[in-house]
């Protein structure tokens, strides 16, 4: 009996393309599902230190739902590094002006914060509407 753990090799990894429709679904649920696909945790060949994830296309980000009172209370903050350089944007403004950034921030926050996570984040494509430019990759619809 072989008691060794399988570890995927970088040249053996095959990645597919998936589409997630975010309309009417909670932001966190969509982000968690996308992060799972980007990391490759849905595959039996998942290896934590190798990028075994798939490409993810997220459509209709402008129609995503925030549960509870998050639309009014949630605040996105970033700092320029200079004194008084903190910028704040409410979730309502972010959803109205830049829904793709809102989705991207939610997903990248669920990925590892290292070079592996940055490589996995490059496999993410986010669109505010229902049109996308990756038809040639023959993406499959991912239902959850």
Secondary structure by P-SEA (a helix, b strand, c coil): cccbbbbbccccbbbbbbbbbcccccaaaaaaaaaaaaacccccccccccccbbbbbbcccccccccccccccbbbbbbccccccbbbbcaaaaaaccaaaaaaaaaaaaccccaaaaaaaaabbbbccccccccccbbbbbcc
